[in-house]
C-alpha cells in the first residue's frame, strides 16, 4: 500500500550521528516521485534541510492505524506554493507492514487537564494525539519530569459537534524545550480503559480522513 497525498509521513534520518525524527506531509506525487513539504524536526521544531542523495527510513499509518515502513532517498526539490522535497517513490513490494501493535497519531490542539500526584493541576494544549499516547505543551513552571505518571482528562470534539472525554494515566517519556518558557511533553498511556482509548482512536481516524479531503 502506497502512501497518499495529504498523508503524514514520519522520517528517521540515517546520515546524522544521532538519528533525527521528522514529520512532514505529502503534497503531490507522480510515477517516479513523492513530493513532500519541508520536514520538521520533532525535537527542535525547526525545518530540516535535506540533501540530494540523503537516505531516509520512512513510516506512515493506514486508515486502520497499521504502521507501514519503507526506505527512500532525496532526488531533488520543487518550487511550488511551498517548497517541496522530492523522494524516490517506493515500489509496492518495498513497503513492509509493522507487525507490532501501533497507533495512528495526528496533529491536534485539544484541551488536556493534567493532575500531578493529585496535588498540582493545570490545563495544557496537545500537539498530537494517538491511540498509544499524547504530546502536549505546558509552561515550565509545572514540575513535569521524565518517568512521572500524570492523571489526565482529554477533551475530544468530533464532527457534528459531539463532545467526549477520555481519562487516562500517562507516563512521561520525554521532556523537550518548546519555547523559552514552555516544555513539550511526550507521554504514553500507562493506564487507560478500552472505551476511552477507542474514543481517541475514533478521533484520530476522523482527523486523518479530513486531511485527505483537504
N, C-alpha and C positions, 0 to 999 in steps of 0.2 A: 504494500500500500504506500503510494507516494504522498508526501505532504501537499496540502492545497494552499491556494492563495488566501491570505489573511490568517493562516495557521501560525501559531507561535512556535519558534524554534529555540531550543536551548543548546548552547555550544560550549564544548570544553576544548580549549586550545592545547596544542601539542608543542609549540615552539618555545613557550615561556619556560623558564627554570622552574617556576611553580605554576601548575595549571590554573587557568582563569576560567570561571564560568560566566558565560554571556547569555543575553536574551535578545531576540530580535523577532521580526515578523516578515512573512513572505509577502512581497508586493507584486511580483509578476513572475512569469516563467515562460520558457519556450522549449523547443525539443532538446536543447543541449544544457540549458542553464536554469537555475533558480536565482531570482533577484530578490535580495533581502535588504531591509532597512539597516542602517548602520547599527551594529550590535552595541548593547550597553553592558558594561561590566557590572555584575550584580553586587560586587563588593564595594567598589568605589563610586558606583552610579555614574561613571563617566563613559563617553563614547570610546569604543575600541577601534583603533586604526589598523585595519587588516593589510596584509601584504600579498601581492600576487604569488601564488605557489604555496601559500600557507595552508597547512592541513588542519582540519577540524574534525572532532568527534561530535556528532550532532544527534539530538534526540527530540522527539515530539510525541504528543498524545493523540490518540484517535478519539472520536466522539464517545466511545465506550470507556475511555480512560486507560487504554492499553498503551504502554510505552513502546515506541519503535526507535531503533538506532541505525545510523549509517555514518560512513566516513566520506568526507568530501574535501575539496580544496578550492581556494580562491582563484578564479580565472580572469577577473577583471572588474571594472567599475562602470557604472552607467549614470549619467546625469538625468534626473527626472525632476518632478516637483520636489522630491527629496532625493539626496544622493543614494544610490543603491550599490550593493556589493553583489557581484555575480559569483556563484559557486557551481561546480560541476553537478549536474542533475544525476542522481544515482539511478542505476538500473533497478527494477523491482526486486531482483534476486539479491541485491546488495543490502537490502534493508532487513534487519533482524528484529524479532519481537523479544522484548524482555519478559522472561517467564516469571520474574519476581512480581509480587503484588505491588503495584504502583498506582498513583492517582494523578489525574489531571489537575494542574494548578493554573489559575487565571489571575490576571491583574484585577484588583478590586479595592476600592476605597470604602470600607464598611466600618461602622462603629463597633468597637470592641471594649467591653467593660472588663477590667482586669483587677484581680484581687491578689495581693501578695501575703500569704500566710494569714489571711483574714484580718490583717492589720492596716494595710495600705491599699487604697482603692483609687483607681483613676480610669479615664476613658481615653482610648487610643484609636488611631485610624489604621486599618490594614493596608498593606502594599499588595499582597496577593493572598489568595486562599486556595485550599485544595483539600482533598479527602484525607490527606495524611498530616496536614499542619497548616499554619498560617505564618505570615511575616507582618510585622506592624511597626509603625513609627511612634516613638514616645519621647518625652523630654528627659534629658539626662538626670534631672533631679530625682527621678524614680529609681530606686535601687534594684534594677533588674540585672542579674548576673547569669553567666553561663551555668547550666545544670539546675537552675532554680525551677521549681514547679509552680505554675501560676494557675489560678482558677479564673475562668473566663466565660463571658456570655457574648455571643456574636449575633449581631442584628442582621438578618438576611431579608432582602427585598426582591421578590420575584416579579416576573412580567404579569401585568394585570393588577398590580398594586398589593398583592398578598405579602404579608409580613410574617416572618418566623424567627424564633430564637434557637440557637444551638449552644448548649452548655458543655464545657469540657475542661479537663485539666491538661495543661501542656508543659512540656519540658523545654527550656531554653537551650538551644544547641549552638547558637552563635549570637554575639553582640557586636555590631559594627557601628562606626560613626557615620551618620547620615548628613548632619549639619553641625556647625559648631556647638549647638545646644541640644541636639537630638541624636537618638540612637535608632538604628534599625535592628529589630529583634526578630530572629528566626526561631520558630518554635515548632515542635512536632507534638502530635496528640499522644498523651500518655494514658488518659482515661476518658473515653467518650462513648456514649450509648450509640448503638447501631442506628437508632432512629434519628439522632442528631447528626451523625456522620452522613446519613443519606440526605438530610436536608442540605448539607454543604455540597455534596456531590451533585445534587439536582441543580443548585445554584450555578455551579461551575459549568455544567452542560448547557444551561440557558445562556450564559455569558459567551461560551465558545460558539454557539450557534449564531448569536447576534453578531459576533465578529466576522463570521464567514459571510454574512449578508451585507456587510459594510462595503 
